[in-house]
Amino acid sequence: MKLFLILLALCSALSSAHAALASSAPRVIVSIKPLHSLVAQVMDGVAAPVLLVDGTTSPHEFNMKPSQMSELEHADMIFYLDEHYEKFLHHALESLPKSVTSVAVIDAANIPLLPIRGAGTFEKHGHKDDHHHDDDYHVWLNPIHAQIMVQSIAAALSKRFPTYHKIFAKNAANAIEKLLALDKQLAAQLAPLGNRPFILFHDATQYFEARYGLQAAGSITLEPNESASWKRIDSIRNKIADTNTRCIFTEPYFSDKPLRPIVSDAKISIHRGVLDPEGTALKAGKSLYKTLMQEMAKSFATCLD
């Protein structure tokens, strides 16, 4: 009986220890899937970060629920790109308690932003667009930027949770090594496609294009949830004819209705591809970033072939 009571006490102590460790684990929330994937890689073996914009919802159309706001208020850290991109976070960030550390990764990583190409048709060689409206925040689509982001994520986590510094540093080094290999793979795959123009649904792939020498000829909409004007559609039609463009891309979470008059009126056969720069159709997790980039490359290769 005495031995049984001793064993029972030991089990209870172990259970309490495990509960204490669980309660002290970092509570980290991340805004969107690509960023969540990078944070999850750095936090591997410590805790699993929570994804805010989950499922197939686009960040452009996301609205937070009261329960998600409550999660933010009880988190230790929040990672997001920039409040101009995740506009749904703007008011939430202002009302968070001081105990919550928020990290705008683009600022933390000091990544320079490219201006959105506002006109329907694009010019080569970085022509400055007089119709500039905003900046392009899809910085993760360049693996070199992703490496810098991983370093900034690890630094922010280590500052907030110094106990796990060595784990974060090791995980970041492993993630960067994988990103280098991924970059080489994509560069080799996309190298033959640099002289083949294409039309985008909206201007969201500049960082991918710049890294791998691809040539976008224009975009159908300025904002993904806005309709294209007939003037813009006419300019794209002319651009397709002038450049012999044979590839036009849709996105999985928006209607392809604006594409129909362009494709139906084209005098040449146009391939239609799908780009998912936010990875909305992919399962969230550590491997999402690699899968997203490989799927992007595959879509380009298939449509431009």
Buried (B, 14 or more C-beta within 10 A) or exposed (E): EEEEEEEEEEEEEEEEEEEEEEEEBBBBBBBBBBBBBBBBBBBBEBBBBBBBBBEEBBBBEBEBEEEBEEBBEEBBBBBBBBBEBBEBBEEBBEEBEEEBBBBBBBEBBEBEBBBBBBBBBBEEEEEEBEEEEBBBBBBBBBBBBBBBBBBBBBBBBBEBBEEBBEBBBBBBEBBBEBBEEBBEBBBEBBEEBEEBBBBBBBBBBBBBBEBBEBBBBBBBBBEBEEEBEEEBBBBBBEBBEEBEBBBBBBBBBBEBEBBEBBBEEBEEEBBEBBBBBBBBBBEBBBBBBBBBBBBBBEBBBEBBE
